[in-house]
Structures are given as structure tokens and as C-alpha cells.
Amino acid sequence: MRSAAEICEIAGIGDEAKLLLKDGIAPWEYVSALVEKQLYPEAVRFLAHSLPKREAVWWAWVCARRASGPSPSPKIKAALDATERWIAQPNEENRRQAMQMGQDAQFGTAAGSAALGAFLSSGSLGPPEAPPIPPGEFLTAGAVAGSIVLAAVSTEPEKAPERFRGFIDQGLEVARRIRLWEAK
């Protein structure tokens, strides 16, 4: 289990947010401190870098789905569907399909970034016939954080703080359910 300070270094947490780090602070307590200070993107980035890849992509997918509303455009829906297939069956075919659908939806959308997170989770970044190019360990976390921030701010920015809090609560619930920060 990584400490809050280790996760901050990995996630590239900013100086203002690092001021909230106290010796021995539990990761979930640190997230709460970030939320209290309204440092929402930092809290999202911290959580995205804390969760296992599949759970992180699921979190991004849920947030993107919520942000897309009941009738998303066909490309957004296709990206969400491809990401959901990868979550259910994280195989190579579904991973590459998520990439294609995310690209079609555009990576500057919450759904596109969630799909990108699935693609960056494993395998090779290159085409199937090329020599393998493994993704960096934390590329999925970066795509997940981007997806969730986009989901919070892309429509009705005045409601972003409320959305951030809801999304962060959900990320904390995922961490709790998988017992991420319990001693093993």
C-alpha cells in the first residue's frame, strides 16, 4: 500500500495540495482535505493514481456516462459502450475497440478519455503487427483523471463543484469496496 505522500509524487500533485499532507495522513483523509479546500482536480488525480486500472476506468466510465446524459451522441455512446465491454472483459480486442471508439468520440470528451484509459491499461501502444510498445504505468490514471475532470466541467460549469464532490465520493466508495487502503 502506497502512502499519501508517495501517491502525490506519482500523480504530480501540485504544491498547494501538497501543503495538506501531514505525516502519517491516510490517503482517504488526504482526499477529504483536498475536497474541503475545493482542490477537486487534485483529489481526482490522487484517486485515479490510487485505484487499480480496471476500477479506475470503471469510475471514469460511470462519471462520463452521467455527464453524457440520457441521449448521448452516437460517437459518445459508442465510446461508452466500448469502454463498458472492456470493463466487463478486459481483453485485447475490447481494449483496441475502446481506443478506436474513444478516438472517434475525441479524447477531449469524458467518454473518449475513459475509453483511452482502457486502451492505456495494458498491451501495446503500437499496431498489433508492430513490436510491442508497453504503455507507461500511470497513463491510465492520467486518462481517467482527465475523463472525470471533463465530466465535471463540460456542461453547466457552475455545477462543477457539486459534480466533483459526487464523483470523488464515488471514487472513495470504490476504494472502500475494494479495501484499497486497508492493511493487507
Stockholm file with secondary structure:
# STOCKHOLM 1.0

chainA/1-184         MRSAAEICEIAGIGDEAKLLLKDGIAPWEYVSALVEKQLYPEAVRFLAHSLPKREAVWWAWVCARRASGPSPSPKIKAALDATERWIAQPNEENRRQAMQMGQDAQFGTAAGSAALGAFLSSGSLGPPEAPPIPPGEFLTAGAVAGSIVLAAVSTEPEKAPERFRGFIDQGLEVARRIRLWEAK
#=GR chainA/1-184 SS CCCHHHHHHHHTCCHHHHTTCCTTCCHHHHHHHHHHTTCHHHHHHHHHHHSCHHHHHHHHHHHHHHHHCSSCCHHHHHHHHHHHHHHHSCCHHHHHHHHHHHHHHCTTSHHHHHHHHHHTTSSCSSCTTSCCCCCCTTHHHHHHHHHHHHHHHSSCGGGHHHHHHHHHHHHHHHHHHTTTTSCC
#=GC SS_cons         CCCHHHHHHHHTCCHHHHTTCCTTCCHHHHHHHHHHTTCHHHHHHHHHHHSCHHHHHHHHHHHHHHHHCSSCCHHHHHHHHHHHHHHHSCCHHHHHHHHHHHHHHCTTSHHHHHHHHHHTTSSCSSCTTSCCCCCCTTHHHHHHHHHHHHHHHSSCGGGHHHHHHHHHHHHHHHHHHTTTTSCC
//
